[in-house]
Amino acid sequence: MRRLPPGSWLRRKVLVRATRLIYEALNRSDPDVLLARCRPEVEIHTARVGGGLDLDEVYRGREGFARLTDEWSNAWEEFRWEPFELVDLGDRLLILARQIGRGMESGVEVELPHATVVTFDQDGWVVSMHLYWDWEEAERAVGIASP
């Protein structure tokens, strides 16, 4: 896919399908589908996630990703991700999504925007992910929104 130009219909179809499959896997608590495309030293940056969860700012490697997944899922009685839009930026992918869930302790139902900026290396492997609660903040981070 790396050889296809950003914006091509085939690349777009592949990205949309892959993203859908990854989110379906995450929703069934199967992060291995995503991890299969990550470099072993992948970094997940959560500094901008917040939301009252006590998360580390950076999780490193596949073990770190597994720990983040556990910490995240332990905060929710029910939870699912719904991808909304993809923006193909060549070596980066902006995924705008919604997170829908019910808090484990509070029982409060929430529906919140969520964004992930995924960065790929020259071989197409995921090397980092930056998580955001705010779509506009994520868009500014990748340079496609007004300040």
ChimeraX commands (.cxc) that place a marker at each C-alpha (Angstrom):
marker #1 position 0.00,0.00,0.00 radius 0.5
marker #1 position 2.93,2.29,0.68 radius 0.5
marker #1 position 3.54,2.57,-3.05 radius 0.5
marker #1 position 0.04,3.87,-3.73 radius 0.5
marker #1 position -0.22,7.67,-3.73 radius 0.5
marker #1 position -2.16,9.30,-0.87 radius 0.5
marker #1 position -5.68,9.97,-2.04 radius 0.5
marker #1 position -5.85,7.13,-4.56 radius 0.5
marker #1 position -9.15,5.22,-4.48 radius 0.5
marker #1 position -7.42,1.87,-3.89 radius 0.5
marker #1 position -5.30,3.20,-1.02 radius 0.5
marker #1 position -8.41,4.79,0.50 radius 0.5
marker #1 position -10.37,1.51,0.28 radius 0.5
marker #1 position -7.50,-0.43,1.88 radius 0.5
marker #1 position -7.16,2.12,4.70 radius 0.5
marker #1 position -10.91,2.23,5.38 radius 0.5
marker #1 position -11.15,-1.57,5.49 radius 0.5
marker #1 position -8.03,-1.96,7.66 radius 0.5
marker #1 position -9.26,0.72,10.08 radius 0.5
marker #1 position -12.69,-0.91,10.34 radius 0.5
marker #1 position -11.13,-4.31,11.05 radius 0.5
marker #1 position -8.77,-2.83,13.66 radius 0.5
marker #1 position -11.59,-1.03,15.48 radius 0.5
marker #1 position -13.73,-4.17,15.40 radius 0.5
marker #1 position -10.82,-6.08,16.95 radius 0.5
marker #1 position -10.27,-3.41,19.62 radius 0.5
marker #1 position -14.00,-3.48,20.42 radius 0.5
marker #1 position -13.78,-7.22,21.09 radius 0.5
marker #1 position -10.62,-6.72,23.21 radius 0.5
marker #1 position -8.26,-8.18,20.60 radius 0.5
marker #1 position -5.41,-5.66,20.23 radius 0.5
marker #1 position -3.20,-8.22,18.44 radius 0.5
marker #1 position -4.77,-7.24,15.10 radius 0.5
marker #1 position -3.35,-3.73,15.49 radius 0.5
marker #1 position -0.10,-4.88,17.06 radius 0.5
marker #1 position 0.58,-7.11,14.04 radius 0.5
marker #1 position 1.29,-3.89,12.05 radius 0.5
marker #1 position 3.33,-2.16,14.78 radius 0.5
marker #1 position 7.08,-2.04,15.18 radius 0.5
marker #1 position 8.14,-3.72,18.46 radius 0.5
marker #1 position 9.26,-0.29,19.75 radius 0.5
marker #1 position 5.95,1.46,18.93 radius 0.5
marker #1 position 5.12,4.45,21.14 radius 0.5
marker #1 position 1.60,5.43,22.19 radius 0.5
marker #1 position 1.34,9.02,23.43 radius 0.5
marker #1 position -1.61,9.75,25.69 radius 0.5
marker #1 position -0.51,13.10,27.14 radius 0.5
marker #1 position -3.46,14.80,25.48 radius 0.5
marker #1 position -5.99,12.13,26.32 radius 0.5
marker #1 position -6.78,13.11,29.90 radius 0.5
marker #1 position -10.46,12.49,30.55 radius 0.5
marker #1 position -9.88,11.85,34.24 radius 0.5
marker #1 position -8.10,8.54,33.62 radius 0.5
marker #1 position -4.79,7.98,35.34 radius 0.5
marker #1 position -2.75,7.04,32.27 radius 0.5
marker #1 position 0.95,7.32,31.60 radius 0.5
marker #1 position 1.96,9.96,29.06 radius 0.5
marker #1 position 3.77,7.41,26.88 radius 0.5
marker #1 position 3.47,3.65,26.56 radius 0.5
marker #1 position 6.35,1.91,24.80 radius 0.5
marker #1 position 6.41,-1.34,22.89 radius 0.5
marker #1 position 3.84,-4.02,22.51 radius 0.5
marker #1 position 3.87,-4.69,26.25 radius 0.5
marker #1 position 3.14,-1.02,26.89 radius 0.5
marker #1 position 0.27,-1.12,24.43 radius 0.5
marker #1 position -1.16,-4.18,26.18 radius 0.5
marker #1 position -0.88,-2.37,29.54 radius 0.5
marker #1 position -2.62,0.71,28.12 radius 0.5
marker #1 position -5.41,-1.48,26.73 radius 0.5
marker #1 position -5.88,-3.14,30.13 radius 0.5
marker #1 position -5.86,0.16,32.03 radius 0.5
marker #1 position -8.34,1.67,29.56 radius 0.5
marker #1 position -10.75,-1.28,29.57 radius 0.5
marker #1 position -10.71,-1.49,33.39 radius 0.5
marker #1 position -12.25,2.00,33.53 radius 0.5
marker #1 position -15.33,0.95,31.54 radius 0.5
marker #1 position -18.26,-1.35,32.18 radius 0.5
marker #1 position -19.07,-1.19,28.46 radius 0.5
marker #1 position -17.06,0.49,25.78 radius 0.5
marker #1 position -16.72,0.68,22.02 radius 0.5
marker #1 position -14.95,2.75,19.39 radius 0.5
marker #1 position -16.67,3.91,16.21 radius 0.5
marker #1 position -14.40,5.28,13.47 radius 0.5
marker #1 position -15.98,8.29,11.78 radius 0.5
marker #1 position -13.49,9.67,9.26 radius 0.5
marker #1 position -9.99,8.96,7.94 radius 0.5
marker #1 position -7.56,11.54,6.66 radius 0.5
marker #1 position -4.66,10.07,4.68 radius 0.5
marker #1 position -1.56,12.20,5.14 radius 0.5
marker #1 position 0.94,9.87,3.46 radius 0.5
marker #1 position 3.19,8.75,6.30 radius 0.5
marker #1 position 0.49,9.59,8.84 radius 0.5
marker #1 position -3.17,8.73,9.20 radius 0.5
marker #1 position -5.64,10.81,11.18 radius 0.5
marker #1 position -8.56,8.75,12.48 radius 0.5
marker #1 position -11.52,10.66,13.86 radius 0.5
marker #1 position -13.71,8.41,15.97 radius 0.5
marker #1 position -16.31,8.35,18.68 radius 0.5
marker #1 position -15.95,6.48,21.93 radius 0.5
marker #1 position -19.14,5.29,23.51 radius 0.5
marker #1 position -19.28,3.68,26.89 radius 0.5
marker #1 position -20.45,3.48,30.48 radius 0.5
marker #1 position -18.05,4.18,33.33 radius 0.5
marker #1 position -17.16,1.23,35.56 radius 0.5
marker #1 position -17.53,3.10,38.85 radius 0.5
marker #1 position -19.93,5.89,37.91 radius 0.5
marker #1 position -22.25,4.01,35.56 radius 0.5
marker #1 position -22.44,7.24,33.54 radius 0.5
marker #1 position -22.95,6.78,29.80 radius 0.5
marker #1 position -20.69,8.89,27.59 radius 0.5
marker #1 position -20.20,9.57,23.91 radius 0.5
marker #1 position -17.03,11.51,23.24 radius 0.5
marker #1 position -14.96,12.47,20.23 radius 0.5
marker #1 position -11.60,10.78,19.96 radius 0.5
marker #1 position -8.78,11.07,17.44 radius 0.5
marker #1 position -5.65,9.08,16.75 radius 0.5
marker #1 position -2.72,10.15,14.64 radius 0.5
marker #1 position -0.88,7.06,13.43 radius 0.5
marker #1 position 2.65,7.47,12.04 radius 0.5
marker #1 position 4.20,4.91,9.70 radius 0.5
marker #1 position 7.84,4.28,8.85 radius 0.5
marker #1 position 9.11,3.96,5.26 radius 0.5
marker #1 position 8.16,0.26,5.23 radius 0.5
marker #1 position 4.56,0.89,6.33 radius 0.5
marker #1 position 4.93,-0.23,9.96 radius 0.5
marker #1 position 3.26,1.76,12.74 radius 0.5
marker #1 position 5.93,3.52,14.82 radius 0.5
marker #1 position 3.76,5.84,16.91 radius 0.5
marker #1 position 0.22,6.78,17.83 radius 0.5
marker #1 position -0.87,10.05,19.41 radius 0.5
marker #1 position -4.28,10.06,21.09 radius 0.5
marker #1 position -6.54,13.12,21.44 radius 0.5
marker #1 position -9.91,13.82,23.05 radius 0.5
marker #1 position -10.54,16.68,20.67 radius 0.5
marker #1 position -10.84,16.36,16.88 radius 0.5
marker #1 position -9.78,19.98,16.28 radius 0.5
marker #1 position -6.68,19.57,18.42 radius 0.5
marker #1 position -5.69,16.49,16.42 radius 0.5
marker #1 position -6.33,18.33,13.15 radius 0.5
marker #1 position -4.12,21.21,14.34 radius 0.5
marker #1 position -1.41,18.71,15.34 radius 0.5
marker #1 position -1.23,17.40,11.77 radius 0.5
marker #1 position -1.53,20.87,10.23 radius 0.5
marker #1 position -4.96,20.68,8.60 radius 0.5
marker #1 position -6.99,22.97,10.87 radius 0.5
marker #1 position -6.85,26.65,11.65 radius 0.5
marker #1 position -5.14,27.54,14.93 radius 0.5
marker link #1:1,2 radius 0.2
marker link #1:2,3 radius 0.2
marker link #1:3,4 radius 0.2
marker link #1:4,5 radius 0.2
marker link #1:5,6 radius 0.2
marker link #1:6,7 radius 0.2
marker link #1:7,8 radius 0.2
marker link #1:8,9 radius 0.2
marker link #1:9,10 radius 0.2
marker link #1:10,11 radius 0.2
marker link #1:11,12 radius 0.2
marker link #1:12,13 radius 0.2
marker link #1:13,14 radius 0.2
marker link #1:14,15 radius 0.2
marker link #1:15,16 radius 0.2
marker link #1:16,17 radius 0.2
marker link #1:17,18 radius 0.2
marker link #1:18,19 radius 0.2
marker link #1:19,20 radius 0.2
marker link #1:20,21 radius 0.2
marker link #1:21,22 radius 0.2
marker link #1:22,23 radius 0.2
marker link #1:23,24 radius 0.2
marker link #1:24,25 radius 0.2
marker link #1:25,26 radius 0.2
marker link #1:26,27 radius 0.2
marker link #1:27,28 radius 0.2
marker link #1:28,29 radius 0.2
marker link #1:29,30 radius 0.2
marker link #1:30,31 radius 0.2
marker link #1:31,32 radius 0.2
marker link #1:32,33 radius 0.2
marker link #1:33,34 radius 0.2
marker link #1:34,35 radius 0.2
marker link #1:35,36 radius 0.2
marker link #1:36,37 radius 0.2
marker link #1:37,38 radius 0.2
marker link #1:38,39 radius 0.2
marker link #1:39,40 radius 0.2
marker link #1:40,41 radius 0.2
marker link #1:41,42 radius 0.2
marker link #1:42,43 radius 0.2
marker link #1:43,44 radius 0.2
marker link #1:44,45 radius 0.2
marker link #1:45,46 radius 0.2
marker link #1:46,47 radius 0.2
marker link #1:47,48 radius 0.2
marker link #1:48,49 radius 0.2
marker link #1:49,50 radius 0.2
marker link #1:50,51 radius 0.2
marker link #1:51,52 radius 0.2
marker link #1:52,53 radius 0.2
marker link #1:53,54 radius 0.2
marker link #1:54,55 radius 0.2
marker link #1:55,56 radius 0.2
marker link #1:56,57 radius 0.2
marker link #1:57,58 radius 0.2
marker link #1:58,59 radius 0.2
marker link #1:59,60 radius 0.2
marker link #1:60,61 radius 0.2
marker link #1:61,62 radius 0.2
marker link #1:62,63 radius 0.2
marker link #1:63,64 radius 0.2
marker link #1:64,65 radius 0.2
marker link #1:65,66 radius 0.2
marker link #1:66,67 radius 0.2
marker link #1:67,68 radius 0.2
marker link #1:68,69 radius 0.2
marker link #1:69,70 radius 0.2
marker link #1:70,71 radius 0.2
marker link #1:71,72 radius 0.2
marker link #1:72,73 radius 0.2
marker link #1:73,74 radius 0.2
marker link #1:74,75 radius 0.2
marker link #1:75,76 radius 0.2
marker link #1:76,77 radius 0.2
marker link #1:77,78 radius 0.2
marker link #1:78,79 radius 0.2
marker link #1:79,80 radius 0.2
marker link #1:80,81 radius 0.2
marker link #1:81,82 radius 0.2
marker link #1:82,83 radius 0.2
marker link #1:83,84 radius 0.2
marker link #1:84,85 radius 0.2
marker link #1:85,86 radius 0.2
marker link #1:86,87 radius 0.2
marker link #1:87,88 radius 0.2
marker link #1:88,89 radius 0.2
marker link #1:89,90 radius 0.2
marker link #1:90,91 radius 0.2
marker link #1:91,92 radius 0.2
marker link #1:92,93 radius 0.2
marker link #1:93,94 radius 0.2
marker link #1:94,95 radius 0.2
marker link #1:95,96 radius 0.2
marker link #1:96,97 radius 0.2
marker link #1:97,98 radius 0.2
marker link #1:98,99 radius 0.2
marker link #1:99,100 radius 0.2
marker link #1:100,101 radius 0.2
marker link #1:101,102 radius 0.2
marker link #1:102,103 radius 0.2
marker link #1:103,104 radius 0.2
marker link #1:104,105 radius 0.2
marker link #1:105,106 radius 0.2
marker link #1:106,107 radius 0.2
marker link #1:107,108 radius 0.2
marker link #1:108,109 radius 0.2
marker link #1:109,110 radius 0.2
marker link #1:110,111 radius 0.2
marker link #1:111,112 radius 0.2
marker link #1:112,113 radius 0.2
marker link #1:113,114 radius 0.2
marker link #1:114,115 radius 0.2
marker link #1:115,116 radius 0.2
marker link #1:116,117 radius 0.2
marker link #1:117,118 radius 0.2
marker link #1:118,119 radius 0.2
marker link #1:119,120 radius 0.2
marker link #1:120,121 radius 0.2
marker link #1:121,122 radius 0.2
marker link #1:122,123 radius 0.2
marker link #1:123,124 radius 0.2
marker link #1:124,125 radius 0.2
marker link #1:125,126 radius 0.2
marker link #1:126,127 radius 0.2
marker link #1:127,128 radius 0.2
marker link #1:128,129 radius 0.2
marker link #1:129,130 radius 0.2
marker link #1:130,131 radius 0.2
marker link #1:131,132 radius 0.2
marker link #1:132,133 radius 0.2
marker link #1:133,134 radius 0.2
marker link #1:134,135 radius 0.2
marker link #1:135,136 radius 0.2
marker link #1:136,137 radius 0.2
marker link #1:137,138 radius 0.2
marker link #1:138,139 radius 0.2
marker link #1:139,140 radius 0.2
marker link #1:140,141 radius 0.2
marker link #1:141,142 radius 0.2
marker link #1:142,143 radius 0.2
marker link #1:143,144 radius 0.2
marker link #1:144,145 radius 0.2
marker link #1:145,146 radius 0.2
marker link #1:146,147 radius 0.2
view
